[in-house]
Amino acid sequence: MSRIIRTEPNAILSRAVEYHGFVYTPGALARDLAKDIKGQTAEALAEIDAVLDLHGTDKTRLLQAQIWLKHIGDRAAMNEVWAAWLPEGGAPVRACVQAELADPRALVEIMVVACK
């Protein structure tokens, strides 16, 4: 039986879960929710980089992304930061939708799946 690795689990979620060489991240948020959409996107992506690095992988191994925006009108600005962050030719499959986020100050939340 394959081992499930849960990184920093708490009562409701883990920082990441690894199984069969796949790394699943929770929704990443910016630490500074006073920033604009570009700043919050950059901080969320930096958190994803850190989590993937902890598991011995990186954004070149992305398979899937789910992005939730408070305002779908922020999509173009978020995409500027997203596209600059992605490795050339390395875009994952992706969904991007408008949603009411748990913290009303949050403008974006990003969740990814990567392989090792």
N, CA and C atoms as a LAMMPS dump frame, in Angstrom:
ITEM: TIMESTEP
0
ITEM: NUMBER OF ATOMS
348
ITEM: BOX BOUNDS ff ff ff
-5.0000000000000000e+02 5.0000000000000000e+02
-5.0000000000000000e+02 5.0000000000000000e+02
-5.0000000000000000e+02 5.0000000000000000e+02
ITEM: ATOMS id mol type element x y z
1 1 1 N 0.83 -1.177 0
2 1 2 C 0 0 0
3 1 3 C 0.878 1.245 0
4 2 1 N 0.541 2.215 -0.824
5 2 2 C 1.304 3.46 -0.899
6 2 3 C 1.039 4.338 0.309
7 3 1 N 2.049 5.052 0.675
8 3 2 C 1.98 5.922 1.845
9 3 3 C 1.418 7.284 1.46
10 4 1 N 0.546 7.836 2.272
11 4 2 C 0.042 9.194 2.099
12 4 3 C 0.838 10.086 3.044
13 5 1 N 1.429 11.152 2.496
14 5 2 C 2.213 12.092 3.294
15 5 3 C 1.399 13.376 3.437
16 6 1 N 1.074 13.73 4.678
17 6 2 C 0.333 14.959 4.957
18 6 3 C 1.297 15.945 5.619
19 7 1 N 1.498 17.074 4.981
20 7 2 C 2.415 18.088 5.479
21 7 3 C 1.666 19.08 6.363
22 8 1 N 2.146 19.229 7.583
23 8 2 C 1.594 20.182 8.549
24 8 3 C 0.067 20.106 8.656
25 9 1 N -0.469 18.925 8.92
26 9 2 C -1.93 18.831 9.051
27 9 3 C -2.426 19.513 10.324
28 10 1 N -3.634 20.059 10.229
29 10 2 C -4.291 20.568 11.432
30 10 3 C -5.699 19.99 11.463
31 11 1 N -6.583 20.551 12.211
32 11 2 C -7.921 19.973 12.376
33 11 3 C -8.755 19.985 11.093
34 12 1 N -8.453 20.917 10.161
35 12 2 C -9.309 21.02 8.965
36 12 3 C -8.597 20.826 7.63
37 13 1 N -7.276 20.958 7.588
38 13 2 C -6.57 20.781 6.314
39 13 3 C -5.086 20.554 6.543
40 14 1 N -4.407 20.161 5.478
41 14 2 C -2.949 20.006 5.485
42 14 3 C -2.35 21.05 4.562
43 15 1 N -1.094 21.386 4.785
44 15 2 C -0.405 22.332 3.899
45 15 3 C -0.23 21.731 2.515
46 16 1 N -0.138 20.404 2.45
47 16 2 C -0.094 19.659 1.191
48 16 3 C -0.316 18.194 1.515
49 17 1 N -0.712 17.44 0.499
50 17 2 C -0.827 15.989 0.613
51 17 3 C -0.124 15.394 -0.59
52 18 1 N 0.744 14.412 -0.325
53 18 2 C 1.469 13.722 -1.399
54 18 3 C 1.051 12.258 -1.418
55 19 1 N 0.789 11.778 -2.618
56 19 2 C 0.392 10.379 -2.78
57 19 3 C 0.777 9.912 -4.178
58 20 1 N 1.46 8.795 -4.271
59 20 2 C 1.882 8.214 -5.552
60 20 3 C 2.626 9.21 -6.437
61 21 1 N 3.428 10.088 -5.844
62 21 2 C 4.206 11.045 -6.618
63 21 3 C 3.43 12.268 -7.066
64 22 1 N 2.196 12.429 -6.585
65 22 2 C 1.401 13.615 -6.881
66 22 3 C 1.332 14.47 -5.625
67 23 1 N 1.423 15.786 -5.8
68 23 2 C 1.353 16.717 -4.684
69 23 3 C 0.117 17.594 -4.884
70 24 1 N -0.747 17.576 -3.883
71 24 2 C -1.994 18.343 -3.892
72 24 3 C -1.859 19.478 -2.881
73 25 1 N -2.097 20.699 -3.318
74 25 2 C -2.012 21.828 -2.396
75 25 3 C -3.411 22.308 -2.039
76 26 1 N -3.542 22.922 -0.86
77 26 2 C -4.815 23.558 -0.543
78 26 3 C -4.877 24.901 -1.28
79 27 1 N -5.971 25.588 -1.145
80 27 2 C -6.063 26.916 -1.747
81 27 3 C -5.063 27.849 -1.091
82 28 1 N -4.194 28.448 -1.904
83 28 2 C -3.181 29.377 -1.398
84 28 3 C -3.727 30.8 -1.469
85 29 1 N -3.548 31.516 -0.382
86 29 2 C -3.945 32.92 -0.28
87 29 3 C -2.719 33.779 -0.033
88 30 1 N -2.854 35.066 -0.303
89 30 2 C -1.802 36.015 0.053
90 30 3 C -1.742 36.147 1.569
91 31 1 N -0.57 36.44 2.077
92 31 2 C -0.442 36.723 3.514
93 31 3 C -0.949 38.136 3.813
94 32 1 N -0.674 39.056 2.886
95 32 2 C -1.087 40.456 3.046
96 32 3 C -2.328 40.704 2.198
97 33 1 N -3.485 40.623 2.818
98 33 2 C -4.749 40.768 2.096
99 33 3 C -5.102 42.223 1.818
100 34 1 N -4.223 43.149 2.18
101 34 2 C -4.421 44.555 1.833
102 34 3 C -3.906 44.855 0.416
103 35 1 N -3.153 43.919 -0.162
104 35 2 C -2.592 44.117 -1.507
105 35 3 C -3.678 44.017 -2.575
106 36 1 N -3.353 44.556 -3.762
107 36 2 C -4.272 44.461 -4.896
108 36 3 C -4.202 43.062 -5.498
109 37 1 N -4.96 42.825 -6.559
110 37 2 C -5.04 41.48 -7.15
111 37 3 C -3.673 40.979 -7.602
112 38 1 N -2.851 41.842 -8.173
113 38 2 C -1.528 41.394 -8.616
114 38 3 C -0.65 41.013 -7.427
115 39 1 N -0.675 41.82 -6.386
116 39 2 C 0.113 41.516 -5.194
117 39 3 C -0.352 40.252 -4.503
118 40 1 N -1.673 40.083 -4.394
119 40 2 C -2.187 38.863 -3.766
120 40 3 C -1.885 37.631 -4.614
121 41 1 N -1.974 37.751 -5.921
122 41 2 C -1.653 36.619 -6.793
123 41 3 C -0.188 36.222 -6.631
124 42 1 N 0.707 37.202 -6.639
125 42 2 C 2.14 36.921 -6.489
126 42 3 C 2.424 36.222 -5.161
127 43 1 N 1.788 36.664 -4.083
128 43 2 C 2.011 36.025 -2.776
129 43 3 C 1.452 34.608 -2.738
130 44 1 N 0.288 34.395 -3.338
131 44 2 C -0.279 33.037 -3.381
132 44 3 C 0.634 32.105 -4.17
133 45 1 N 1.167 32.581 -5.274
134 45 2 C 2.063 31.76 -6.096
135 45 3 C 3.375 31.473 -5.369
136 46 1 N 3.866 32.427 -4.588
137 46 2 C 5.078 32.199 -3.797
138 46 3 C 4.825 31.101 -2.762
139 47 1 N 3.631 31.076 -2.165
140 47 2 C 3.283 30.013 -1.212
141 47 3 C 3.251 28.66 -1.923
142 48 1 N 2.701 28.625 -3.137
143 48 2 C 2.677 27.38 -3.911
144 48 3 C 4.097 26.919 -4.21
145 49 1 N 4.959 27.844 -4.618
146 49 2 C 6.367 27.489 -4.856
147 49 3 C 6.985 26.854 -3.616
148 50 1 N 6.742 27.437 -2.457
149 50 2 C 7.325 26.925 -1.21
150 50 3 C 6.81 25.522 -0.885
151 51 1 N 5.521 25.309 -1.048
152 51 2 C 4.941 23.993 -0.754
153 51 3 C 5.472 22.942 -1.728
154 52 1 N 5.519 23.274 -3.002
155 52 2 C 6.028 22.314 -3.989
156 52 3 C 7.488 21.982 -3.71
157 53 1 N 8.282 22.993 -3.339
158 53 2 C 9.691 22.767 -3.019
159 53 3 C 9.841 21.821 -1.828
160 54 1 N 8.998 21.984 -0.837
161 54 2 C 9.009 21.086 0.329
162 54 3 C 8.835 19.629 -0.079
163 55 1 N 8.121 19.411 -1.157
164 55 2 C 7.842 18.051 -1.626
165 55 3 C 8.741 17.627 -2.792
166 56 1 N 9.783 18.396 -3.054
167 56 2 C 10.758 18.001 -4.062
168 56 3 C 10.275 18.153 -5.492
169 57 1 N 9.398 19.103 -5.729
170 57 2 C 8.936 19.369 -7.09
171 57 3 C 8.814 20.877 -7.278
172 58 1 N 8.326 21.293 -8.423
173 58 2 C 8.195 22.727 -8.684
174 58 3 C 7.143 22.975 -9.767
175 59 1 N 6.986 24.241 -10.129
176 59 2 C 5.937 24.637 -11.066
177 59 3 C 6.129 24.079 -12.476
178 60 1 N 7.293 23.544 -12.789
179 60 2 C 7.479 22.926 -14.111
180 60 3 C 6.743 21.594 -14.2
181 61 1 N 6.24 21.103 -13.057
182 61 2 C 5.566 19.802 -12.998
183 61 3 C 4.069 19.936 -12.688
184 62 1 N 3.519 21.141 -12.913
185 62 2 C 2.094 21.369 -12.661
186 62 3 C 1.227 20.571 -13.617
187 63 1 N 0.149 20.027 -13.099
188 63 2 C -0.826 19.297 -13.903
189 63 3 C -2.158 20.027 -13.973
190 64 1 N -2.581 20.587 -12.848
191 64 2 C -3.907 21.188 -12.76
192 64 3 C -3.88 22.38 -11.821
193 65 1 N -4.714 23.373 -12.126
194 65 2 C -4.878 24.524 -11.239
195 65 3 C -6.352 24.902 -11.173
196 66 1 N -6.75 25.329 -9.994
197 66 2 C -8.086 25.883 -9.787
198 66 3 C -7.89 27.252 -9.164
199 67 1 N -8.533 28.24 -9.763
200 67 2 C -8.374 29.623 -9.304
201 67 3 C -9.752 30.205 -9.035
202 68 1 N -9.874 30.799 -7.845
203 68 2 C -11.112 31.469 -7.479
204 68 3 C -10.818 32.95 -7.317
205 69 1 N -11.615 33.778 -7.976
206 69 2 C -11.475 35.233 -7.897
207 69 3 C -12.7 35.839 -7.217
208 70 1 N -12.469 36.821 -6.378
209 70 2 C -13.593 37.531 -5.765
210 70 3 C -14.377 38.267 -6.842
211 71 1 N -13.627 38.864 -7.799
212 71 2 C -14.23 39.621 -8.895
213 71 3 C -13.675 39.078 -10.213
214 72 1 N -14.517 38.499 -11.034
215 72 2 C -14.04 37.94 -12.311
216 72 3 C -13.417 39.023 -13.19
217 73 1 N -13.762 40.271 -12.943
218 73 2 C -13.14 41.381 -13.671
219 73 3 C -11.648 41.514 -13.398
220 74 1 N -11.156 40.874 -12.34
221 74 2 C -9.718 40.88 -12.022
222 74 3 C -8.943 39.822 -12.808
223 75 1 N -9.64 39.053 -13.638
224 75 2 C -9.005 37.925 -14.333
225 75 3 C -7.804 38.352 -15.183
226 76 1 N -7.928 39.416 -15.941
227 76 2 C -6.823 39.849 -16.816
228 76 3 C -5.589 40.227 -15.988
229 77 1 N -5.781 40.979 -14.9
230 77 2 C -4.645 41.382 -14.061
231 77 3 C -4.025 40.167 -13.381
232 78 1 N -4.86 39.256 -12.894
233 78 2 C -4.339 38.026 -12.281
234 78 3 C -3.564 37.216 -13.31
235 79 1 N -4.11 37.124 -14.532
236 79 2 C -3.449 36.351 -15.587
237 79 3 C -2.075 36.91 -15.953
238 80 1 N -1.879 38.221 -15.834
239 80 2 C -0.555 38.802 -16.097
240 80 3 C 0.482 38.2 -15.148
241 81 1 N 0.143 38.132 -13.871
242 81 2 C 1.064 37.58 -12.871
243 81 3 C 1.199 36.072 -13.066
244 82 1 N 0.084 35.399 -13.29
245 82 2 C 0.06 33.947 -13.506
246 82 3 C 0.948 33.566 -14.692
247 83 1 N 0.752 34.222 -15.829
248 83 2 C 1.501 33.89 -17.053
249 83 3 C 3 34.138 -16.87
250 84 1 N 3.361 35.201 -16.177
251 84 2 C 4.779 35.495 -15.931
252 84 3 C 5.403 34.453 -15.004
253 85 1 N 4.602 33.882 -14.111
254 85 2 C 5.087 32.88 -13.154
255 85 3 C 5.279 31.51 -13.797
256 86 1 N 4.423 31.18 -14.751
257 86 2 C 4.491 29.852 -15.374
258 86 3 C 5.752 29.68 -16.207
259 87 1 N 6.304 28.471 -16.232
260 87 2 C 7.423 28.21 -17.142
261 87 3 C 6.899 28.194 -18.577
262 88 1 N 7.722 28.617 -19.506
263 88 2 C 7.305 28.649 -20.911
264 88 3 C 6.865 27.261 -21.366
265 89 1 N 5.68 27.187 -21.948
266 89 2 C 5.152 25.919 -22.435
267 89 3 C 4.676 24.987 -21.342
268 90 1 N 4.585 25.476 -20.091
269 90 2 C 4.265 24.604 -18.967
270 90 3 C 2.935 24.874 -18.3
271 91 1 N 1.99 25.444 -19.026
272 91 2 C 0.693 25.742 -18.411
273 91 3 C -0.079 24.453 -18.108
274 92 1 N -0.662 24.36 -16.915
275 92 2 C -1.479 23.19 -16.572
276 92 3 C -2.894 23.363 -17.116
277 93 1 N -3.72 22.341 -17.002
278 93 2 C -5.15 22.548 -17.222
279 93 3 C -5.615 23.434 -16.077
280 94 1 N -6.679 24.217 -16.332
281 94 2 C -7.026 25.212 -15.327
282 94 3 C -8.494 25.59 -15.395
283 95 1 N -9.047 25.887 -14.238
284 95 2 C -10.363 26.506 -14.143
285 95 3 C -10.182 27.809 -13.384
286 96 1 N -10.923 28.835 -13.776
287 96 2 C -10.869 30.128 -13.096
288 96 3 C -12.297 30.642 -13.015
289 97 1 N -12.792 30.795 -11.794
290 97 2 C -14.176 31.208 -11.592
291 97 3 C -14.273 32.304 -10.544
292 98 1 N -15.384 33 -10.563
293 98 2 C -15.691 33.968 -9.518
294 98 3 C -16.343 33.225 -8.363
295 99 1 N -15.948 33.589 -7.146
296 99 2 C -16.502 32.92 -5.968
297 99 3 C -16.449 33.858 -4.766
298 100 1 N -17.326 33.608 -3.83
299 100 2 C -17.263 34.314 -2.557
300 100 3 C -16.231 33.583 -1.707
301 101 1 N -15.16 34.268 -1.358
302 101 2 C -14.085 33.646 -0.591
303 101 3 C -14.346 33.798 0.907
304 102 1 N -13.752 32.928 1.701
305 102 2 C -14.015 32.889 3.141
306 102 3 C -13.675 34.207 3.836
307 103 1 N -12.579 34.829 3.445
308 103 2 C -12.198 36.126 4.01
309 103 3 C -12.568 37.194 2.984
310 104 1 N -13.409 38.145 3.327
311 104 2 C -13.854 39.146 2.348
312 104 3 C -12.737 40.035 1.8
313 105 1 N -11.573 40.055 2.453
314 105 2 C -10.435 40.832 1.946
315 105 3 C -9.669 40.077 0.866
316 106 1 N -9.843 38.766 0.803
317 106 2 C -9.124 37.942 -0.177
318 106 3 C -9.685 38.178 -1.57
319 107 1 N -8.792 38.375 -2.528
320 107 2 C -9.194 38.613 -3.914
321 107 3 C -8.978 37.396 -4.793
322 108 1 N -8.08 36.481 -4.367
323 108 2 C -7.75 35.312 -5.183
324 108 3 C -7.321 34.159 -4.278
325 109 1 N -7.671 32.961 -4.688
326 109 2 C -7.228 31.733 -4.019
327 109 3 C -6.857 30.756 -5.128
328 110 1 N -5.705 30.1 -4.983
329 110 2 C -5.188 29.204 -6.031
330 110 3 C -4.81 27.867 -5.437
331 111 1 N -5.254 26.799 -6.089
332 111 2 C -4.98 25.425 -5.666
333 111 3 C -4.39 24.68 -6.857
334 112 1 N -3.332 23.899 -6.635
335 112 2 C -2.703 23.176 -7.743
336 112 3 C -2.467 21.712 -7.391
337 113 1 N -2.268 20.933 -8.451
338 113 2 C -1.798 19.555 -8.35
339 113 3 C -0.552 19.478 -9.222
340 114 1 N 0.507 18.899 -8.669
341 114 2 C 1.751 18.722 -9.422
342 114 3 C 2.239 17.297 -9.229
343 115 1 N 3.123 16.868 -10.093
344 115 2 C 3.743 15.563 -9.927
345 115 3 C 5.214 15.762 -9.63
346 116 1 N 5.85 14.701 -9.156
347 116 2 C 7.269 14.771 -8.81
348 116 3 C 8.109 14.378 -10.008
